[in-house]
Amino acid sequence: MDFVKNRGSKFGITPIVENDLAKMPEFQSVHDTYDLIVFTEIFEHITFNPIQLWKTIYQILKPGGKIYISTPNSLALASWVRNFKHLITLQSVGITVDDIISKVTYGHHWKEYSAQEIKTYFATLSDDFQITINPYHYKEHKLKPPHLAFKVLSRLGNLTQKFAEELEVIVELKEKKILEKGIVGVLRKR
């Protein structure tokens, strides 16, 4: 995404791409190295049990380091209204067949989260994580057809805290604790 590349370059961020997020083999021997890990529009695509991913992220992040996440808001006003319309007309729940077939993506959203769900998610993983969530949007919807109602609802939602299109999540790793057997972190055992 050009938006992500431009924002990263503005802040001097050098990307490191890892395609096997379930195992992250390139990082198994890396410890306390990174100040910042960026997940832009990735969180909602995680389709596997994420415990090993977050253990590795915890391991490679320095104390005081941050995880930056941008992700769609499951409570986005336009999406909520569209989903409600589909539900009461008995058309569908969640992503539609038309969306799956007609839109080019790198994988559809497995799970979109609300701000409260994200807080619960990271609180469940570790007491060491401090979570800050801000609504944001990067799309500028011009109020003209097609999809005028969606654009109006998106703009209205973006004026609120709860119903904005996107969430910007900053997870700070305040400190690290060592568990028995030399495992770094306090990720709760599952």
C-alpha positions in Angstrom: 0.0 0.0 0.0 1.4 3.3 -1.0 -0.1 5.0 2.1 1.8 2.6 4.3 5.1 2.9 2.4 4.9 6.8 2.4 4.1 6.9 6.1 6.9 4.5 6.9 9.4 6.5 4.9 8.2 9.7 6.4 9.3 8.3 9.8 12.5 6.6 8.6 11.1 3.0 9.1 13.0 0.3 7.3 10.6 -2.6 6.4 11.5 -6.2 7.2 9.0 -8.6 5.5 8.1 -11.9 7.1 5.7 -14.1 5.2 5.3 -16.9 7.7 3.7 -15.1 10.6 2.5 -18.4 12.2 6.1 -19.5 12.9 8.3 -16.4 12.0 11.4 -18.6 11.4 13.7 -15.7 10.6 13.3 -14.3 14.2 13.6 -17.5 16.3 17.1 -16.4 17.6 16.4 -12.7 17.8 15.8 -11.1 21.3 15.2 -7.6 22.5 16.1 -6.0 19.2 13.3 -3.9 17.9 11.8 -0.6 19.1 8.9 -0.8 16.8 6.9 -3.5 15.0 4.3 -2.4 12.4 1.2 -4.3 11.5 -0.7 -2.2 8.9 -3.9 -3.9 7.7 -2.6 -7.3 8.8 -4.3 -8.0 12.2 -7.7 -8.7 10.6 -6.1 -11.3 8.3 -4.7 -13.6 11.0 -6.4 -16.9 10.4 -4.2 -19.2 12.6 -3.8 -19.5 16.4 -1.8 -16.4 17.1 -0.1 -17.4 20.4 3.3 -18.3 18.8 3.2 -15.1 16.7 2.8 -12.9 19.8 5.4 -14.9 21.8 7.9 -14.2 19.0 6.8 -10.5 18.8 7.2 -10.3 22.6 10.6 -11.9 22.3 12.0 -9.6 19.6 10.6 -6.4 21.0 12.8 -4.4 23.4 11.3 -3.4 26.8 9.6 -0.1 26.1 9.1 -1.1 22.5 5.9 -0.6 20.6 3.7 -2.5 18.2 1.8 -0.3 15.8 -1.4 -1.8 14.3 -3.9 -0.2 11.9 -7.0 -2.3 11.3 -10.6 -1.8 10.3 -13.0 -1.1 13.1 -15.7 -3.7 13.3 -18.1 -1.0 14.6 -17.5 1.3 11.6 -20.9 3.0 11.0 -21.1 2.3 7.3 -20.2 -1.4 7.7 -22.6 -1.8 10.6 -25.5 -0.3 8.7 -24.7 -2.5 5.6 -24.4 -5.6 7.7 -27.7 -4.8 9.5 -29.4 -4.3 6.2 -28.1 -7.7 4.9 -29.2 -9.4 8.2 -32.7 -8.1 8.2 -33.2 -8.9 4.5 -31.7 -12.4 5.2 -29.0 -11.8 2.5 -25.9 -12.6 4.5 -23.8 -12.0 7.6 -20.3 -10.8 7.2 -18.5 -10.5 3.9 -20.8 -11.1 0.9 -20.2 -13.6 -2.0 -20.1 -10.5 -4.3 -17.3 -9.0 -2.2 -15.3 -12.3 -2.3 -15.7 -12.7 -6.1 -15.5 -9.1 -7.3 -12.8 -7.5 -5.2 -9.1 -8.0 -5.6 -7.5 -8.5 -2.2 -4.6 -10.4 -0.6 -7.0 -12.3 1.5 -10.3 -11.4 3.0 -10.8 -10.3 6.6 -11.1 -13.2 8.9 -12.0 -11.1 11.9 -12.4 -7.4 12.4 -12.2 -6.1 15.9 -13.8 -3.3 18.0 -11.6 -1.2 20.2 -12.8 -3.1 23.3 -12.0 -6.5 21.7 -8.5 -5.3 20.9 -8.0 -4.2 24.5 -9.3 -7.6 25.7 -7.1 -9.5 23.1 -3.8 -7.9 24.3 -4.8 -7.9 28.0 -5.3 -11.7 27.6 -1.9 -12.2 26.0 0.2 -10.3 28.6 -0.1 -8.0 31.6 3.0 -6.3 30.2 1.1 -4.7 27.3 -0.3 -1.2 27.6 -2.8 -0.5 24.9 -3.8 2.8 23.4 -6.4 2.9 20.6 -7.4 5.9 18.5 -9.9 6.1 15.7 -8.6 7.2 12.3 -9.3 7.1 8.6 -7.1 7.5 5.6 -9.8 7.4 2.9 -11.2 10.7 1.7 -14.7 10.0 0.6 -16.0 12.4 -2.0 -19.7 12.8 -1.5 -20.9 11.8 -5.0 -22.1 8.6 -6.6 -21.5 5.7 -6.7 -22.1 4.4 -3.1 -23.2 7.9 -1.8 -25.0 6.5 1.3 -21.9 4.4 2.2 -19.7 7.5 1.9 -22.0 9.7 4.0 -22.2 7.1 6.7 -18.4 6.7 6.6 -17.9 10.4 7.0 -20.4 10.5 9.9 -18.7 7.5 11.6 -15.3 9.1 11.2 -16.6 12.1 13.2 -17.1 9.8 16.2 -14.8 7.8 18.4 -16.7 4.5 18.3 -17.8 4.3 14.7 -14.7 5.4 12.7 -13.6 3.3 9.8 -10.3 2.3 11.1 -8.5 1.9 14.5 -4.9 2.9 15.2 -3.6 0.7 18.0 -0.3 1.2 19.9 0.7 -1.6 22.1 3.6 -0.7 24.4 5.6 -3.4 26.1 6.3 -1.7 29.4 8.6 -4.3 30.9 9.4 -8.0 30.4 9.2 -10.7 33.0 10.9 -14.1 32.8 8.9 -17.3 33.4 10.2 -20.6 34.5 12.3 -22.6 32.0 13.9 -19.4 30.6 10.9 -18.4 28.5 10.9 -14.7 28.1 7.5 -13.0 28.6 4.4 -13.4 30.6 2.2 -14.6 27.7 -0.4 -16.7 29.5 -0.1 -20.4 28.8 -2.8 -21.8 26.6 
